[in-house]
């Protein structure tokens, strides 16, 4: 396992103003964040990611909401991932799908898939307003080592993609998107994470970082499926008991 040394420099953090919480109703969100710039950006990013932070464009952040600690940074160790019957069925359904890494290269084809996914699944979110330039900048203007993985069916059609950041000990799944018209039979969102886990394992990387899990939020419940799931808290990264955690309404 890769050790994370503390950076030999002082980091400046800021606190955002109050915003509407995107995960839980009637909640207000605030963030503690640091802006990535300069030649040490990758080292700072590695260090902060190992301490529960998440990247968005040029900042790394953690929720710092008064009176609420429901956003939990999570990751899972790829070599210990439990691929039970449900996961094996998903892998079998997508056995003919191929995955390739295309690097920090955004395309119009990716953007068209991104738009279709966001329109179908997240039309009320900020990403629904993103132009092709905005989308491209997620990758090509990243201050850290960012890449895109693509998944294609046997005909060569792009059916899924994941913007990912490379860390010293794994991959951070920044944002995945897929063809919503075929997802019902393939569970593409879960498949992308399973496939990414196998890519990481083949490269001798330790973890897939999934960002924040919010117990009780339907948008985040899928992350509970990747066991053993680890959460970052006051004692560092610890495995969490899935059965002891609440589920979202209607699950």
C-alpha positions in Angstrom: 0.0 0.0 0.0 1.3 3.4 -0.9 2.2 5.7 2.0 1.0 9.3 1.9 3.6 11.8 3.3 2.5 15.2 4.4 3.3 18.0 2.0 6.2 20.2 3.1 4.2 23.4 2.5 1.3 25.3 3.9 -2.1 24.8 2.3 -4.7 27.5 2.3 -8.3 26.5 2.7 -11.5 28.5 2.2 -15.1 28.0 3.3 -17.9 28.4 0.7 -21.1 30.3 1.4 -24.3 28.4 2.0 -25.8 26.5 -0.9 -28.8 24.2 -1.4 -27.8 20.7 -0.6 -28.0 18.5 -3.7 -28.5 15.3 -1.8 -30.9 15.8 1.1 -34.1 17.9 1.1 -34.3 21.0 3.3 -30.6 21.1 4.0 -27.9 23.7 3.4 -24.5 22.8 2.1 -21.1 24.4 2.8 -17.7 23.3 1.6 -14.1 23.5 2.8 -12.0 23.8 -0.2 -8.4 24.3 -1.5 -7.6 25.6 -5.0 -5.1 23.5 -7.0 -2.5 25.5 -8.8 1.2 25.4 -9.4 3.7 22.5 -9.9 2.7 20.7 -6.7 -0.9 20.3 -7.7 -0.7 16.5 -8.1 1.1 15.9 -4.8 -1.4 18.1 -3.0 -4.3 16.3 -4.7 -2.9 12.9 -3.7 -2.5 14.0 -0.1 -6.0 15.6 0.2 -7.7 12.7 -1.5 -6.1 10.3 1.0 -7.7 12.5 3.6 -11.3 12.4 2.3 -11.3 15.3 -0.2 -12.8 15.2 -3.7 -11.9 17.2 -6.8 -14.1 19.4 -8.9 -12.4 21.3 -11.7 -9.6 23.3 -10.0 -10.6 22.7 -6.4 -10.5 19.9 -3.9 -13.2 20.0 -1.3 -15.0 18.4 1.6 -18.5 19.2 2.9 -18.3 21.3 6.1 -22.0 21.7 6.8 -23.1 23.1 10.2 -24.9 20.4 12.2 -24.6 17.7 9.5 -21.9 15.1 8.8 -23.9 12.8 6.5 -21.5 13.1 3.5 -19.0 10.3 4.0 -15.9 9.9 1.8 -15.7 6.3 0.6 -13.5 4.0 -1.4 -13.0 0.2 -1.8 -9.9 -2.0 -2.1 -10.0 -3.5 -5.6 -8.3 -6.7 -4.7 -10.8 -7.4 -2.0 -14.0 -6.5 -3.8 -16.7 -9.1 -3.3 -18.1 -10.0 -6.6 -21.2 -11.9 -5.6 -24.0 -13.3 -7.8 -25.5 -9.9 -8.6 -22.2 -8.5 -9.8 -21.3 -11.6 -11.8 -24.7 -11.3 -13.6 -23.9 -7.7 -14.5 -20.4 -8.7 -15.7 -21.9 -11.5 -17.8 -24.5 -9.2 -19.4 -21.7 -7.0 -20.5 -19.2 -9.6 -21.4 -18.9 -8.4 -25.0 -18.3 -4.7 -24.0 -14.7 -3.5 -24.4 -13.0 -0.9 -22.3 -10.2 1.4 -23.4 -8.4 4.4 -21.9 -8.2 7.4 -24.3 -6.3 9.8 -22.0 -7.1 13.5 -21.5 -9.0 13.7 -24.8 -12.6 14.9 -24.8 -14.7 14.2 -28.0 -18.0 15.3 -29.5 -19.1 11.6 -29.3 -18.5 11.6 -25.5 -20.3 14.9 -25.1 -23.4 13.6 -27.0 -23.5 10.6 -24.7 -23.0 12.9 -21.7 -25.9 15.1 -22.8 -28.2 12.2 -23.3 -27.4 10.8 -19.9 -27.7 14.1 -18.0 -31.0 14.8 -19.7 -32.4 11.5 -18.7 -31.1 11.2 -15.2 -30.0 14.7 -13.9 -31.9 17.3 -15.9 -32.4 19.4 -12.8 -28.7 19.6 -11.9 -25.9 22.0 -12.8 -24.4 19.7 -15.4 -27.5 20.0 -17.5 -26.3 23.4 -18.6 -22.8 22.4 -19.6 -21.6 23.3 -23.1 -19.1 21.1 -25.0 -16.3 23.5 -23.9 -17.4 23.1 -20.3 -17.3 19.3 -20.7 -13.9 19.3 -22.4 -12.4 21.5 -19.7 -13.3 18.8 -17.1 -10.5 16.8 -18.7 -8.2 18.9 -20.7 -8.0 21.8 -18.2 -7.6 19.5 -15.2 -4.7 20.5 -12.9 -4.0 16.8 -12.1 -3.5 13.5 -14.0 -7.0 13.0 -15.5 -8.0 10.5 -18.1 -11.2 9.1 -19.7 -12.1 5.5 -20.0 -14.6 4.4 -22.7 -16.8 1.4 -23.0 -18.1 0.2 -26.4 -20.4 -2.5 -27.6 -19.3 -5.0 -30.3 -20.4 -2.7 -33.1 -18.1 0.0 -31.7 -20.8 2.2 -30.4 -19.9 4.3 -27.3 -22.2 3.2 -24.5 -20.3 4.4 -21.4 -17.5 6.6 -20.2 -15.9 7.7 -17.0 -13.7 10.7 -16.2 -11.1 9.5 -13.8 -8.2 11.0 -11.8 -5.1 9.0 -11.2 -3.8 8.9 -7.6 -0.7 7.2 -6.2 -2.8 4.4 -4.8 -5.7 4.1 -7.2 -8.3 5.8 -9.4 -10.8 8.4 -8.4 -14.1 8.0 -10.4 -14.9 11.6 -11.0 -18.0 11.3 -13.2 -19.4 8.4 -15.2 -22.1 8.5 -17.8 -23.8 6.0 -20.1 -26.5 5.3 -22.6 -29.7 5.6 -20.6 -31.7 3.8 -23.3 -30.0 0.5 -22.8 -29.2 0.7 -19.1 -32.2 -1.3 -17.8 -30.8 -4.6 -19.1 -27.1 -3.9 -18.4 -26.9 -1.9 -15.1 -24.2 0.2 -16.8 -23.5 2.4 -13.9 -22.5 -0.5 -11.7 -20.7 -2.2 -14.6 -18.5 0.8 -15.2 -17.3 0.7 -11.6 -16.7 -3.0 -11.7 -14.8 -2.7 -14.9 -12.8 0.2 -13.6 -11.9 -1.9 -10.6 -10.5 -4.6 -12.8 -8.5 -2.1 -14.7 -7.1 -0.8 -11.5 -6.3 -4.3 -10.2 -4.5 -5.2 -13.4 -2.4 -2.0 -13.0 -1.5 -3.0 -9.4 -3.5 -0.1 -8.0 -5.1 -0.4 -4.6 -8.3 1.5 -4.5 -11.3 3.0 -6.4 -12.3 6.3 -4.8 -16.1 6.9 -5.1 -16.3 10.4 -3.6 -19.0 10.9 -1.0 -21.7 8.5 0.1 -24.8 10.1 1.7 -26.9 7.5 3.7 -30.5 8.1 2.9 -29.9 9.7 -0.5 -31.2 7.6 -3.4 -28.6 9.2 -5.7 -25.8 7.7 -3.6 -27.2 4.3 -2.5 -25.4 2.4 -5.3 -22.0 3.0 -3.5 -23.1 0.7 -0.7 -22.9 -2.2 -3.0 -19.1 -2.2 -3.4 -17.9 -4.2 -0.4 -15.8 -4.0 1.6 -16.5 -0.2 1.5 -14.2 2.0 3.5 -15.1 5.4 5.0 -12.8 8.2 6.0 -13.4 9.6 9.5 -11.5 10.9 12.5 -9.4 7.6 12.7 -8.6 7.6 9.0 -10.0 5.0 6.5 -12.0 2.2 8.1 -14.2 -0.6 6.7 -17.9 0.2 7.4 -20.7 -2.2 8.3 -23.2 -2.0 5.4 -26.0 -3.7 7.4 -25.8 -1.0 10.1 -26.3 1.8 7.6 -29.7 3.2 6.7 -31.2 2.8 3.2 -33.1 5.3 1.1 -36.8 5.4 1.1 -38.4 3.0 -1.3 -35.3 0.6 -1.5 
